[in-house]
Amino acid sequence: MIIPKTKQVYEKNSSDIKIVLNVLSCVERTLDKLDRPMIIDEVLPMMWDVRLSDPEVILRVVSEYPKIYKKKYWATFYNYIIVELNVEMRLVCLK
């Protein structure tokens, strides 16, 4: 329930650095309580789309990935990155 609302706030205010930092903070606090589908469907796409223009945002995003990478989420993180890279590589090859 929290993550979809957080994602909506992010999508409406993705250019405001303070709000982006607050959204990432919320994700950080709730990450341990989320199940695998929520991470795959909501968290990873949102983090993939975050603009890394500010050093604080970069630091926050980079600090989230190891938490997803640990323990039970390792396969989720690894598979998601592989799928995203494959999709992007196919798009580049088609151009």
N, C-alpha and C positions, 0 to 999 in steps of 0.2 A: 504494500500500500504506500509506503514512504517513497520507494524508488521511482514509481511512475510519476508521482507528483513532483519529485525532485527533478526528474527528467524534463517535465513540462516547464518548470521554472528555468532550467538551463536553456531549453530551446527558445524561450521568449527573451532571455537576457544573456545570450552567449557572448556578447561583446563587453559586458560589464565584468571586469576582473574580480571585484569584490564578491559578486554573486556567484561567479564560477568557483571561486575559492570556497565559498560557503557550501555550494553543491558538492564539491569534492570532499569537503570535511564531513558532510552528511553521509556520503558513500563510504568513507573511511570508517565511520562509527558503526555503520550497519553491515559492513561486509561479512563479518563473522557469523551473522545471523541469517544470511541469505543462502538459498539453495542454488544448486547448479543451474537450473533453467533460468532463474532470475539473473544470474551473473551473465549467462550467455546472451540472453535476449535483451537485457536492459543496461547492465553496467558496462560491459565491454564495448558495445557500440557507442555508448555515450562517451566513454574515455577515449575511444579511437577518434571521435570527432572534435575533441577539445583542441582549441587553437593554442599552440605552445608559444605564445608571443611574450609572455611575462615570466621572469625567472621563478617567481613564487608558484605560478601555475605548473611550470615544468617540474619543479621539485615535488609538488603535491601529486601530480600524475605518476611520476617515476616512483614515488614511495608506495603507490597503490599496487603497482604490478607485482612486486615480490610477495605481497600478501595474497594475491590471487594465485600466484605461482606456487605457494607453499602447499604442503599436505594434500588435502582432498581435491583442491582446485587445479593441481598441476596439469592434468590431462586436459581439462577444460581450457585453460589458458593456451597451452601448446597447440591444441587442435584449432582453436579460434584464430590464432596468429597464422597458422598454416593455410587455413581456408581463406582468410583475408588476403594473404600474399598471393595465393593462386588466382583469386578473382582479379586482383589488380594486374598480375602478370598477363592474364588472358586479355584483359582490356588493352594493355599496352601492345600486345602482339597483334591484336585485331586492327589497330590503327595504322 
